[in-house]
């Protein structure tokens, strides 16, 4: 009799153990998969009943909000249409898709239940999300759109002191109220963070930083600016093959002398150049608060499109130094380059969200400005800034002059793209202002321009956006 009881007790223990194993799997291990299963209507209905928080611009403009959709459910509405579509993104719970801040800041926007919970969902209250404040400036965003004037390209403006994103606009854009609507020219591609282009001469800022911060050169160091010179066994020339003779580095940056900067990079060597590229954030994904996959890193690629590992002996470091040699960058990365110089060599982590606020108006989360890299010494940043000021005052960047006695440090770039003979270019401008108290760092580029130059096409857009932001005291 006792043996039968023992066997029965053992069977009960085994069954109880199996019950624990399977319930643990369903409620913990496989919970995420079960909730995301399209056949799980309970999870879908629960998500539809969450009133997600709002996303707001820096001035309080509502960029995204939840609106009633019947039956106690909600959908998302975007009042600004295409103006903020790429950074804000969209959230379509029924389709199980999201992008931009709607995805990366989903935990804040979904919030916590206001009442007790059970396995069947909230009890005694509706789940309401927190509002997300951003640093995006609506006026600057609109000026960026106006400047691009329908041309594919991008504008990124940062506060170099904090890393806050002040403007991030790419053309073409899309209406985040209808994210799946057909569109042409890759309208859902956020060119600011995903578009990769040759930076042209804007990259000479990185080369100048490496040259001066390493102690190998000063702004007054003299290099032969003859044209052409042989780099990696192949002739390299200045624009229009113009020879300059012996000139100092400040003059070489002012007039964007290719042969000087290529020779400087070769003299510095690939390890030194690579070290400074990595300090600026090249070869790594920028740590901005957007979803994985929506932000791309910047690095050189081979003629077959394969990424070179950092410091590869196969890189043509002389041509990379002038923004060629297969180097591909995002506008965000080049805005970070300008930002590092502006902030005395301290590169801050870029971010869109500034804080999260619950429904009672309490700040529940604040994004604290965080150092990403110490790129260079403060003295180096000051010297490079003075060199960049010359570019705008009397060099290739004069169309960016702000007037009113506001000094603007900048650098133009014009990279040839597409088949030889078509005359297509990738114009760029990067810079920051005011030089004595930098508040805005910016990068502007136009995709596949028909013969446009950085100074004539990109610089005026940068000027307008920076003027707008400075007028608002950013």
Secondary structure, 3 states (H helix, E strand, C coil): CHHHHHHHHHHHHHHHHHHHHHHHHHHHHCHHHHHHCCCCHHHHHHHHCCECCCEECCCCCEEEEEEEEECCEEEEECCCCCCCHHHHCEEECCCCEEEHHHHHCHHHHHCEECCEEECCEEECCCEECCEEEECCCHHHHHHHHHHHCCCCEEEEEECCCCCEEEEEEEECCCCHHHCCCCCCCCCCCCCCCCCCECCHHHHHHHHHHHHHHCCCCCCCCEEECCCCEEECCEEECCHHHCCCCEEEHHHHHHCCCHHHHHHHHHHHCHHHHHHHHHHHCCCCCCCCCCCCCCCCCCEEECCCCCECCCCCCCCCHHHHCCCCCCEEECHHHHHHHHHHHHCCCEEECCECEEEEECCCCCEEEECCCCEEEECCCHHHHHHHHHHHHHHHHHCCCHHHCCCCCCCEEEEEEEEECCCCCCCEEEEEEEEEECHHHCCEEEEEEECCEECCCHHHHHHHHHHHHHHHHHHCCC
